Amino acid sequence: MSEFLYMGGYAAYVWPSYLLALLILVLNLVAPFYCARRVKRALVRKARLSRRAT
């Protein structure tokens, strides 16, 4: 098992790249939810403003 984790001496390069790839994948999954929430808030704000104007 330690040989696998050592990656033939390249562990210092391999594991950080795996972690970076995992981080990017997680951000790609989470980002749309935050963007949708922001858009919904903006739409609600616009609807409230338009109700006040009429």
PDB file with one MODEL, atoms N, CA, C and O in Angstrom:
MODEL        1
ATOM      1  N   MET A   1       0.819  -1.191   0.000  1.00  0.00           N
ATOM      2  CA  MET A   1       0.000   0.000   0.000  1.00  0.00           C
ATOM      3  C   MET A   1       0.864   1.258   0.000  1.00  0.00           C
ATOM      4  O   MET A   1       0.532   2.243  -0.660  1.00  0.00           O
ATOM      5  N   SER A   2       1.967   1.226   0.735  1.00  0.00           N
ATOM      6  CA  SER A   2       2.815   2.416   0.783  1.00  0.00           C
ATOM      7  C   SER A   2       3.449   2.687  -0.578  1.00  0.00           C
ATOM      8  O   SER A   2       3.699   3.843  -0.922  1.00  0.00           O
ATOM      9  N   GLU A   3       3.713   1.634  -1.360  1.00  0.00           N
ATOM     10  CA  GLU A   3       4.242   1.849  -2.719  1.00  0.00           C
ATOM     11  C   GLU A   3       3.230   2.591  -3.578  1.00  0.00           C
ATOM     12  O   GLU A   3       3.587   3.479  -4.353  1.00  0.00           O
ATOM     13  N   PHE A   4       1.974   2.221  -3.433  1.00  0.00           N
ATOM     14  CA  PHE A   4       0.934   2.899  -4.193  1.00  0.00           C
ATOM     15  C   PHE A   4       0.867   4.375  -3.807  1.00  0.00           C
ATOM     16  O   PHE A   4       0.795   5.242  -4.677  1.00  0.00           O
ATOM     17  N   LEU A   5       0.890   4.659  -2.513  1.00  0.00           N
ATOM     18  CA  LEU A   5       0.820   6.042  -2.057  1.00  0.00           C
ATOM     19  C   LEU A   5       2.068   6.834  -2.427  1.00  0.00           C
ATOM     20  O   LEU A   5       2.002   8.046  -2.629  1.00  0.00           O
ATOM     21  N   TYR A   6       3.191   6.156  -2.514  1.00  0.00           N
ATOM     22  CA  TYR A   6       4.453   6.806  -2.867  1.00  0.00           C
ATOM     23  C   TYR A   6       4.502   7.122  -4.361  1.00  0.00           C
ATOM     24  O   TYR A   6       5.211   8.041  -4.772  1.00  0.00           O
ATOM     25  N   MET A   7       3.773   6.387  -5.164  1.00  0.00           N
ATOM     26  CA  MET A   7       3.645   6.593  -6.609  1.00  0.00           C
ATOM     27  C   MET A   7       4.992   6.606  -7.324  1.00  0.00           C
ATOM     28  O   MET A   7       5.199   7.396  -8.245  1.00  0.00           O
ATOM     29  N   GLY A   8       5.894   5.746  -6.909  1.00  0.00           N
ATOM     30  CA  GLY A   8       7.180   5.651  -7.595  1.00  0.00           C
ATOM     31  C   GLY A   8       8.015   6.913  -7.495  1.00  0.00           C
ATOM     32  O   GLY A   8       8.819   7.195  -8.384  1.00  0.00           O
ATOM     33  N   GLY A   9       7.839   7.668  -6.436  1.00  0.00           N
ATOM     34  CA  GLY A   9       8.610   8.887  -6.234  1.00  0.00           C
ATOM     35  C   GLY A   9       7.920  10.141  -6.739  1.00  0.00           C
ATOM     36  O   GLY A   9       8.418  11.247  -6.531  1.00  0.00           O
ATOM     37  N   TYR A  10       6.788   9.986  -7.393  1.00  0.00           N
ATOM     38  CA  TYR A  10       6.083  11.137  -7.958  1.00  0.00           C
ATOM     39  C   TYR A  10       4.867  11.557  -7.134  1.00  0.00           C
ATOM     40  O   TYR A  10       4.025  12.312  -7.620  1.00  0.00           O
ATOM     41  N   ALA A  11       4.767  11.087  -5.924  1.00  0.00           N
ATOM     42  CA  ALA A  11       3.595  11.375  -5.094  1.00  0.00           C
ATOM     43  C   ALA A  11       3.416  12.871  -4.854  1.00  0.00           C
ATOM     44  O   ALA A  11       2.284  13.343  -4.749  1.00  0.00           O
ATOM     45  N   ALA A  12       4.505  13.621  -4.766  1.00  0.00           N
ATOM     46  CA  ALA A  12       4.420  15.055  -4.521  1.00  0.00           C
ATOM     47  C   ALA A  12       3.754  15.784  -5.691  1.00  0.00           C
ATOM     48  O   ALA A  12       3.255  16.896  -5.521  1.00  0.00           O
ATOM     49  N   TYR A  13       3.743  15.172  -6.864  1.00  0.00           N
ATOM     50  CA  TYR A  13       3.110  15.773  -8.036  1.00  0.00           C
ATOM     51  C   TYR A  13       1.733  15.176  -8.305  1.00  0.00           C
ATOM     52  O   TYR A  13       0.821  15.871  -8.754  1.00  0.00           O
ATOM     53  N   VAL A  14       1.592  13.883  -8.028  1.00  0.00           N
ATOM     54  CA  VAL A  14       0.357  13.181  -8.374  1.00  0.00           C
ATOM     55  C   VAL A  14      -0.780  13.547  -7.425  1.00  0.00           C
ATOM     56  O   VAL A  14      -1.863  13.913  -7.883  1.00  0.00           O
ATOM     57  N   TRP A  15      -0.562  13.457  -6.123  1.00  0.00           N
ATOM     58  CA  TRP A  15      -1.648  13.685  -5.174  1.00  0.00           C
ATOM     59  C   TRP A  15      -2.178  15.120  -5.191  1.00  0.00           C
ATOM     60  O   TRP A  15      -3.393  15.306  -5.129  1.00  0.00           O
ATOM     61  N   PRO A  16      -1.321  16.140  -5.273  1.00  0.00           N
ATOM     62  CA  PRO A  16      -1.889  17.492  -5.389  1.00  0.00           C
ATOM     63  C   PRO A  16      -2.706  17.688  -6.672  1.00  0.00           C
ATOM     64  O   PRO A  16      -3.707  18.405  -6.668  1.00  0.00           O
ATOM     65  N   SER A  17      -2.286  17.062  -7.750  1.00  0.00           N
ATOM     66  CA  SER A  17      -3.068  17.202  -8.985  1.00  0.00           C
ATOM     67  C   SER A  17      -4.413  16.490  -8.851  1.00  0.00           C
ATOM     68  O   SER A  17      -5.416  16.974  -9.375  1.00  0.00           O
ATOM     69  N   TYR A  18      -4.450  15.357  -8.165  1.00  0.00           N
ATOM     70  CA  TYR A  18      -5.736  14.691  -7.896  1.00  0.00           C
ATOM     71  C   TYR A  18      -6.636  15.581  -7.035  1.00  0.00           C
ATOM     72  O   TYR A  18      -7.832  15.704  -7.296  1.00  0.00           O
ATOM     73  N   LEU A  19      -6.057  16.189  -6.022  1.00  0.00           N
ATOM     74  CA  LEU A  19      -6.845  17.056  -5.146  1.00  0.00           C
ATOM     75  C   LEU A  19      -7.359  18.283  -5.899  1.00  0.00           C
ATOM     76  O   LEU A  19      -8.496  18.707  -5.694  1.00  0.00           O
ATOM     77  N   LEU A  20      -6.532  18.847  -6.759  1.00  0.00           N
ATOM     78  CA  LEU A  20      -6.967  19.993  -7.551  1.00  0.00           C
ATOM     79  C   LEU A  20      -8.098  19.610  -8.499  1.00  0.00           C
ATOM     80  O   LEU A  20      -9.065  20.357  -8.651  1.00  0.00           O
ATOM     81  N   ALA A  21      -7.978  18.452  -9.131  1.00  0.00           N
ATOM     82  CA  ALA A  21      -9.042  17.985 -10.028  1.00  0.00           C
ATOM     83  C   ALA A  21     -10.336  17.750  -9.252  1.00  0.00           C
ATOM     84  O   ALA A  21     -11.414  18.097  -9.733  1.00  0.00           O
ATOM     85  N   LEU A  22     -10.242  17.169  -8.067  1.00  0.00           N
ATOM     86  CA  LEU A  22     -11.423  16.948  -7.235  1.00  0.00           C
ATOM     87  C   LEU A  22     -12.058  18.271  -6.824  1.00  0.00           C
ATOM     88  O   LEU A  22     -13.282  18.405  -6.840  1.00  0.00           O
ATOM     89  N   LEU A  23     -11.241  19.235  -6.461  1.00  0.00           N
ATOM     90  CA  LEU A  23     -11.750  20.546  -6.083  1.00  0.00           C
ATOM     91  C   LEU A  23     -12.492  21.208  -7.248  1.00  0.00           C
ATOM     92  O   LEU A  23     -13.558  21.792  -7.054  1.00  0.00           O
ATOM     93  N   ILE A  24     -11.937  21.119  -8.436  1.00  0.00           N
ATOM     94  CA  ILE A  24     -12.585  21.706  -9.609  1.00  0.00           C
ATOM     95  C   ILE A  24     -13.911  21.008  -9.905  1.00  0.00           C
ATOM     96  O   ILE A  24     -14.895  21.665 -10.243  1.00  0.00           O
ATOM     97  N   LEU A  25     -13.942  19.696  -9.781  1.00  0.00           N
ATOM     98  CA  LEU A  25     -15.191  18.966 -10.007  1.00  0.00           C
ATOM     99  C   LEU A  25     -16.265  19.365  -8.999  1.00  0.00           C
ATOM    100  O   LEU A  25     -17.427  19.545  -9.363  1.00  0.00           O
ATOM    101  N   VAL A  26     -15.879  19.501  -7.747  1.00  0.00           N
ATOM    102  CA  VAL A  26     -16.839  19.900  -6.713  1.00  0.00           C
ATOM    103  C   VAL A  26     -17.343  21.319  -6.980  1.00  0.00           C
ATOM    104  O   VAL A  26     -18.534  21.591  -6.836  1.00  0.00           O
ATOM    105  N   LEU A  27     -16.445  22.217  -7.366  1.00  0.00           N
ATOM    106  CA  LEU A  27     -16.874  23.580  -7.680  1.00  0.00           C
ATOM    107  C   LEU A  27     -17.817  23.604  -8.871  1.00  0.00           C
ATOM    108  O   LEU A  27     -18.759  24.396  -8.900  1.00  0.00           O
ATOM    109  N   ASN A  28     -17.575  22.751  -9.850  1.00  0.00           N
ATOM    110  CA  ASN A  28     -18.474  22.670 -11.003  1.00  0.00           C
ATOM    111  C   ASN A  28     -19.848  22.134 -10.625  1.00  0.00           C
ATOM    112  O   ASN A  28     -20.830  22.425 -11.309  1.00  0.00           O
ATOM    113  N   LEU A  29     -19.934  21.381  -9.585  1.00  0.00           N
ATOM    114  CA  LEU A  29     -21.228  20.883  -9.120  1.00  0.00           C
ATOM    115  C   LEU A  29     -21.957  21.912  -8.263  1.00  0.00           C
ATOM    116  O   LEU A  29     -23.183  22.012  -8.329  1.00  0.00           O
ATOM    117  N   VAL A  30     -21.228  22.669  -7.469  1.00  0.00           N
ATOM    118  CA  VAL A  30     -21.821  23.579  -6.497  1.00  0.00           C
ATOM    119  C   VAL A  30     -22.141  24.949  -7.101  1.00  0.00           C
ATOM    120  O   VAL A  30     -23.144  25.557  -6.728  1.00  0.00           O
ATOM    121  N   ALA A  31     -21.337  25.434  -7.998  1.00  0.00           N
ATOM    122  CA  ALA A  31     -21.486  26.789  -8.538  1.00  0.00           C
ATOM    123  C   ALA A  31     -22.863  27.062  -9.143  1.00  0.00           C
ATOM    124  O   ALA A  31     -23.409  28.137  -8.896  1.00  0.00           O
ATOM    125  N   PRO A  32     -23.454  26.154  -9.918  1.00  0.00           N
ATOM    126  CA  PRO A  32     -24.776  26.459 -10.486  1.00  0.00           C
ATOM    127  C   PRO A  32     -25.854  26.702  -9.437  1.00  0.00           C
ATOM    128  O   PRO A  32     -26.764  27.496  -9.672  1.00  0.00           O
ATOM    129  N   PHE A  33     -25.775  26.046  -8.298  1.00  0.00           N
ATOM    130  CA  PHE A  33     -26.761  26.259  -7.244  1.00  0.00           C
ATOM    131  C   PHE A  33     -26.673  27.675  -6.690  1.00  0.00           C
ATOM    132  O   PHE A  33     -27.696  28.317  -6.450  1.00  0.00           O
ATOM    133  N   TYR A  34     -25.453  28.162  -6.487  1.00  0.00           N
ATOM    134  CA  TYR A  34     -25.283  29.518  -5.997  1.00  0.00           C
ATOM    135  C   TYR A  34     -25.718  30.543  -7.035  1.00  0.00           C
ATOM    136  O   TYR A  34     -26.322  31.558  -6.689  1.00  0.00           O
ATOM    137  N   CYS A  35     -25.419  30.290  -8.289  1.00  0.00           N
ATOM    138  CA  CYS A  35     -25.835  31.215  -9.346  1.00  0.00           C
ATOM    139  C   CYS A  35     -27.357  31.256  -9.461  1.00  0.00           C
ATOM    140  O   CYS A  35     -27.934  32.330  -9.632  1.00  0.00           O
ATOM    141  N   ALA A  36     -28.004  30.112  -9.370  1.00  0.00           N
ATOM    142  CA  ALA A  36     -29.465  30.071  -9.455  1.00  0.00           C
ATOM    143  C   ALA A  36     -30.078  30.825  -8.278  1.00  0.00           C
ATOM    144  O   ALA A  36     -31.068  31.535  -8.447  1.00  0.00           O
ATOM    145  N   ARG A  37     -29.507  30.678  -7.112  1.00  0.00           N
ATOM    146  CA  ARG A  37     -30.009  31.390  -5.941  1.00  0.00           C
ATOM    147  C   ARG A  37     -29.896  32.902  -6.124  1.00  0.00           C
ATOM    148  O   ARG A  37     -30.804  33.654  -5.769  1.00  0.00           O
ATOM    149  N   ARG A  38     -28.769  33.330  -6.683  1.00  0.00           N
ATOM    150  CA  ARG A  38     -28.563  34.753  -6.923  1.00  0.00           C
ATOM    151  C   ARG A  38     -29.559  35.288  -7.950  1.00  0.00           C
ATOM    152  O   ARG A  38     -30.081  36.392  -7.790  1.00  0.00           O
ATOM    153  N   VAL A  39     -29.822  34.523  -8.989  1.00  0.00           N
ATOM    154  CA  VAL A  39     -30.782  34.942 -10.015  1.00  0.00           C
ATOM    155  C   VAL A  39     -32.191  35.019  -9.430  1.00  0.00           C
ATOM    156  O   VAL A  39     -32.933  35.956  -9.722  1.00  0.00           O
ATOM    157  N   LYS A  40     -32.560  34.044  -8.611  1.00  0.00           N
ATOM    158  CA  LYS A  40     -33.887  34.065  -7.986  1.00  0.00           C
ATOM    159  C   LYS A  40     -34.053  35.289  -7.105  1.00  0.00           C
ATOM    160  O   LYS A  40     -35.105  35.927  -7.126  1.00  0.00           O
ATOM    161  N   ARG A  41     -33.029  35.627  -6.329  1.00  0.00           N
ATOM    162  CA  ARG A  41     -33.099  36.819  -5.477  1.00  0.00           C
ATOM    163  C   ARG A  41     -33.275  38.080  -6.313  1.00  0.00           C
ATOM    164  O   ARG A  41     -34.058  38.962  -5.962  1.00  0.00           O
ATOM    165  N   ALA A  42     -32.545  38.160  -7.416  1.00  0.00           N
ATOM    166  CA  ALA A  42     -32.652  39.338  -8.282  1.00  0.00           C
ATOM    167  C   ALA A  42     -34.050  39.435  -8.875  1.00  0.00           C
ATOM    168  O   ALA A  42     -34.605  40.529  -8.978  1.00  0.00           O
ATOM    169  N   LEU A  43     -34.620  38.305  -9.265  1.00  0.00           N
ATOM    170  CA  LEU A  43     -35.968  38.325  -9.825  1.00  0.00           C
ATOM    171  C   LEU A  43     -37.002  38.752  -8.792  1.00  0.00           C
ATOM    172  O   LEU A  43     -37.916  39.514  -9.104  1.00  0.00           O
ATOM    173  N   VAL A  44     -36.863  38.271  -7.581  1.00  0.00           N
ATOM    174  CA  VAL A  44     -37.783  38.668  -6.506  1.00  0.00           C
ATOM    175  C   VAL A  44     -37.649  40.158  -6.233  1.00  0.00           C
ATOM    176  O   VAL A  44     -38.647  40.855  -6.050  1.00  0.00           O
ATOM    177  N   ARG A  45     -36.409  40.646  -6.205  1.00  0.00           N
ATOM    178  CA  ARG A  45     -36.178  42.070  -5.978  1.00  0.00           C
ATOM    179  C   ARG A  45     -36.817  42.908  -7.087  1.00  0.00           C
ATOM    180  O   ARG A  45     -37.448  43.928  -6.808  1.00  0.00           O
ATOM    181  N   LYS A  46     -36.658  42.484  -8.337  1.00  0.00           N
ATOM    182  CA  LYS A  46     -37.267  43.215  -9.453  1.00  0.00           C
ATOM    183  C   LYS A  46     -38.791  43.184  -9.372  1.00  0.00           C
ATOM    184  O   LYS A  46     -39.449  44.183  -9.666  1.00  0.00           O
ATOM    185  N   ALA A  47     -39.353  42.048  -8.976  1.00  0.00           N
ATOM    186  CA  ALA A  47     -40.806  41.932  -8.860  1.00  0.00           C
ATOM    187  C   ALA A  47     -41.322  42.863  -7.771  1.00  0.00           C
ATOM    188  O   ALA A  47     -42.359  43.503  -7.946  1.00  0.00           O
ATOM    189  N   ARG A  48     -40.619  42.946  -6.659  1.00  0.00           N
ATOM    190  CA  ARG A  48     -41.041  43.859  -5.582  1.00  0.00           C
ATOM    191  C   ARG A  48     -40.974  45.302  -6.029  1.00  0.00           C
ATOM    192  O   ARG A  48     -41.874  46.089  -5.736  1.00  0.00           O
ATOM    193  N   LEU A  49     -39.914  45.656  -6.738  1.00  0.00           N
ATOM    194  CA  LEU A  49     -39.782  47.028  -7.221  1.00  0.00           C
ATOM    195  C   LEU A  49     -40.857  47.374  -8.232  1.00  0.00           C
ATOM    196  O   LEU A  49     -41.369  48.494  -8.230  1.00  0.00           O
ATOM    197  N   SER A  50     -41.206  46.436  -9.091  1.00  0.00           N
ATOM    198  CA  SER A  50     -42.233  46.713 -10.106  1.00  0.00           C
ATOM    199  C   SER A  50     -43.610  46.834  -9.447  1.00  0.00           C
ATOM    200  O   SER A  50     -44.445  47.602  -9.924  1.00  0.00           O
ATOM    201  N   ARG A  51     -43.865  46.098  -8.372  1.00  0.00           N
ATOM    202  CA  ARG A  51     -45.142  46.227  -7.671  1.00  0.00           C
ATOM    203  C   ARG A  51     -45.264  47.590  -7.002  1.00  0.00           C
ATOM    204  O   ARG A  51     -46.342  48.183  -6.971  1.00  0.00           O
ATOM    205  N   ARG A  52     -44.143  48.082  -6.465  1.00  0.00           N
ATOM    206  CA  ARG A  52     -44.168  49.395  -5.822  1.00  0.00           C
ATOM    207  C   ARG A  52     -44.396  50.510  -6.843  1.00  0.00           C
ATOM    208  O   ARG A  52     -45.054  51.507  -6.548  1.00  0.00           O
ATOM    209  N   ALA A  53     -43.849  50.331  -8.036  1.00  0.00           N
ATOM    210  CA  ALA A  53     -43.933  51.379  -9.067  1.00  0.00           C
ATOM    211  C   ALA A  53     -45.335  51.512  -9.619  1.00  0.00           C
ATOM    212  O   ALA A  53     -45.713  52.585 -10.087  1.00  0.00           O
ATOM    213  N   THR A  54     -46.112  50.448  -9.574  1.00  0.00           N
ATOM    214  CA  THR A  54     -47.470  50.534 -10.151  1.00  0.00           C
ATOM    215  C   THR A  54     -48.511  50.917  -9.135  1.00  0.00           C
ATOM    216  O   THR A  54     -49.691  51.027  -9.470  1.00  0.00           O
TER     217      THR A  54
ENDMDL
END
